Amino acid sequence: MEDLEKKIIKAIDYVRPSLQNDGGDIEYVKTEGNKVFVKLQGACAGCMYSALTLKNGVERMLKVNVDENIEVVDLTFQDA
């Protein structure tokens, strides 16, 4: 596993408890370039705030702690 991928997973694991407290979760799928692909699960999947959670929560955490050029891509309702 690449160093960048390890940092991404560590940052996602940091925000995971917040999602789990609301009955949801997040699954890291893959990284391609500066795009991080994830799937929301449980209560987070389909929640009207899911886009806000991904951009202002997960993506922000990754930009601050991993790389400012990271973009989170939601694959919740797609096959990866």
ABEGO torsion letter per residue (X at the ends): XBAAAAAAAAAAAAAAAAAAAAGBBBBBABBBEABBBBBBBEAABGBAAAAAAAAAAAAAAAAAAABAABBBBBAAABBX
